[in-house]
C-alpha cells in the first residue's frame, strides 16, 4: 500500500479512508495481511484521484466510477473533456488578465464588470441559478422534439441543464458540465454525467438517439459537439436557431429595435447549413407559441412587458453576453415605448398570431 500511495501522490491514510467508505477497495491481501492492489484497483484509484483533483466530491465520484455503462475508455473521454474545459477557462482568465494589464498600461479605466471577467466563470454558472424559475418544458415544443426522436428507447441529452425536455418513458442519460445546473436537477430525474459536448464519455453507438435543446450556441466547438452526438447515437435531434437568412435579426422586434448587439453574440457561430452538413441533418421550423411556457429568449414575443423583469432576463444567456450597458439601454427604451404606445403601434399585428417563426429550428439526422 505504501508504494501505491507514493506513486499516486496521496497518503496511506487517504487510501485507508477510500477503502473504509468502499470507494477503492483492494481486491486482495498479502500473506501478511496487507492490502494488495490489482491492475483494475489501480485503474479505479486513478479515476477517483483524477475526478477528485477536478473538484468532485466523494459521493459524486462514487457515482461516476460506479457507473456500469462507463469503461476505462469512457472515463478517459470524460476526463479529457473536463480537462479541456478547465484549460479553456484558464486560457480565458489569462486573456482577461492580459487585456486588463494592457488597459491599465495605457492609463485606461477598468470597469467593475471588466475586472470580474478575469474570474472566468462559465456562463451557465452565472445564469444557471435563475433557470428553474422561468425555464420549463413547453408541451408544444416538446412534442416536436419527442416526435423527432422516433422510436428511440435510449437517449442521451447533451447540455441537459436542469432537465427540461427530457422525454418520459425512455431511458435517458443527461450530460451537463455546469455544477450549478446539475445541482438544480429535480429528484428522480435522469442520471446526469459531468462532461462537455465535445468529449462525450461514451462508446460509439451507445444510444438510440442524442438530443440537445437550446444549448449548442454555448459550446466551445459546436461542430465538434454535434459530431460527438452523431458518434454516440444513431439519431440526432437538436433545437437551435437559423442565422443563415439575410436580415435574420429583423424577424424579432427585440433584436431589431432594442438589442442589435445580439448579432455580435453570434459572431463565429456556425451557420445552420454548416451544422446540418456536419451531421447529415434535415431542418424543420419550430414556431414559438404566444404563451410559451419555456422562458427562452424569444418566448415573450407577444408579452413584451416580461423583458422588463429582472428574473426573466437572468435566465437568458443573451443578456449576460451583450453586457450591462446594452441591457440597461434596451430595457429603458422598451419600457419607454410600452408606456408611450410606440411598441403597440409598431407591433400591433402580433396580437392576432397564436405562434411565430422566430428562427428556431430542429436539426434531425
HELIX and SHEET records of a PDB file:
HELIX    1   1 UNK A    2  UNK A    8  1                                   7    
HELIX    2   2 UNK A   12  UNK A   20  1                                   9    
HELIX    3   3 UNK A   39  UNK A   53  1                                  15    
HELIX    4   4 UNK A   58  UNK A   65  1                                   8    
HELIX    5   5 UNK A   72  UNK A  105  1                                  34    
HELIX    6   6 UNK A  112  UNK A  117  1                                   6    
HELIX    7   7 UNK A  123  UNK A  127  1                                   5    
HELIX    8   8 UNK A  128  UNK A  130  5                                   3    
HELIX    9   9 UNK A  131  UNK A  134  1                                   4    
HELIX   10  10 UNK A  139  UNK A  148  1                                  10    
HELIX   11  11 UNK A  179  UNK A  183  1                                   5    
HELIX   12  12 UNK A  197  UNK A  199  5                                   3    
HELIX   13  13 UNK A  216  UNK A  218  5                                   3    
HELIX   14  14 UNK A  222  UNK A  232  1                                  11    
HELIX   15  15 UNK A  248  UNK A  251  5                                   4    
HELIX   16  16 UNK A  253  UNK A  253  1                                   1    
HELIX   17  17 UNK A  254  UNK A  258  3                                   5    
HELIX   18  18 UNK A  262  UNK A  265  1                                   4    
HELIX   19  19 UNK A  272  UNK A  279  1                                   8    
HELIX   20  20 UNK A  304  UNK A  308  5                                   5    
HELIX   21  21 UNK A  310  UNK A  314  1                                   5    
HELIX   22  22 UNK A  317  UNK A  322  1                                   6    
HELIX   23  23 UNK A  324  UNK A  340  1                                  17    
HELIX   24  24 UNK A  342  UNK A  347  1                                   6    
HELIX   25  25 UNK A  348  UNK A  352  5                                   5    
SHEET    1   A 2 UNK A  28  UNK A  29  0                                        
SHEET    2   A 2 UNK A  35  UNK A  36 -1                                        
SHEET    1   B 7 UNK A 191  UNK A 193  0                                        
SHEET    2   B 7 UNK A 171  UNK A 175  1                                        
SHEET    3   B 7 UNK A 154  UNK A 158  1                                        
SHEET    4   B 7 UNK A 207  UNK A 213  1                                        
SHEET    5   B 7 UNK A 233  UNK A 241  1                                        
SHEET    6   B 7 UNK A 360  UNK A 364 -1                                        
SHEET    7   B 7 UNK A 282  UNK A 285 -1                                        
SHEET    1   C 2 UNK A 288  UNK A 289  0                                        
SHEET    2   C 2 UNK A 355  UNK A 356 -1                                        
END                                                                             
